[in-house]
């Protein structure tokens, strides 16, 4: 557990710098780009997110699964090389096919409201970005946290910093195209750094003599089966932006995109947890006793629920002054969206624990039906409410979908496979109370003291309800787990 904590700090620092640079610079980018341009980025990203599930040819699922089956370093080296060949070739083919379809037809340009040249710039970012993503994936599972941080920061921080002066000297109509072009160059440099980092650390991703055709076929068959299920889930996670773009246009998508950006604190925490959790879970399953494993999973979900509740409450209280201070009035509609986005992120983080039921059982067939249920919930709620209330309807659909997916995984673990009998009632109650606070809180509810005094009072209430129990739980965990 000591290494778990150390790695999480490193991942958190790298992701904090990478994600916060976008958050910190968002007041600048919302002024450099028009709402239509800002929303077009989100719309293109939503379309690509669906296609990107196939960008590694299923190796992002197959590699950790096959790796968990052996502790032999030579075998793991063969698996790494074999998976890397498949993943990188798939990334080039899939991104190329996406670009060809987009540039030879008018559907994507018309949907996102971009020109052919702007779409070309976006397409140029895809292959190098995917290759960087695979190299980072390998570094995660090889537990090379510092190397991961270096490659990640080049791709995410440098590009954002370079973009601002370049955009300032570029005419408004050319800024989106130029921004994509700069991002493509930086991603290519990050890909080169990623390959060099792996090679220097003795983790060369490409060595023809280590490529194993039999393993390649087995890994591809395993991974490709999961792609439809993950594609369904990806569609569910980006359906909010797709529906808003379809019904309300890129300008309303810009509101949703900024709300998602402002929910970055919760998203970053979920990302940090996942970066460490997935590899750690793979190590725990074959080495811990069943009781010890269940105890750690129980602790994890309790901590996630309490952290999520604190973040939801704070978002409800403090989003309004932040948005009105930093952003143009066109984006003030993000204010009521952020707390619900944070709640959705908290629920999805709990699913990282609940889905361990299939990892423990080493089966993949259940992902597709579960994610179909999530997509159906998201589509149903969003299709009904987005035309009526815009981005708020899309956020409602996303939250309902995440809750449905979590409920399915809980059912699978406790009733169907019966290999993950965790106690979930208290977890749900914590999230329900947090949601009730969002509904109940309205600035000006006190007849005295002023709005800032009541914000401080509301924050104290949130900390008393969730923060103190969280601190106590963390202290108990520290006492009970020393390894």
Secondary structure, 3 states (H helix, E strand, C coil): CHHHHHHHHHHHHHHHHHHHHHHHHHHHHHHHCCHHHHHHHHHHHHHHHHHHHHCCCCHHHHHHHHHCCCCCHHHHHHHHHHHHHHHHHHHHHHHHHHHHHHHHCCHHHHHHCCCHHHHHHHHHHHHHHHHHHHHHHHHHHCCCHHHHHHHHHHHHHHHHHHHHHHHHCCCHHHHHHHHHHHHHHHHHHHHHHHHHHHHHCCCCCCCHHHCCHHHHHHHHHHHHHHHHHHHHHHHHHHHHHHHHHHHHCHHHHHHHHHHHHHCHHHHHHHHHHHHHHHHHHHHHHHHCCHHHHHHHHHHHHHHHHHHHHHHHHHHHHHHHHHHHHHCCHHHHHHHHHHHHHHHHHHHHHHHHHHCHHHHHHCCCCHHHHHHHHHHHHHHHHHHHHHHHHCHHHHHHHHHHHHHHHHHHHHHHHHHHCCCCCCCCHHHHHHHHHHHHHHHHCCCCCCCCCHHHHHHHHHHHHHHHHHHHHHHHHHHHHHHHCCC
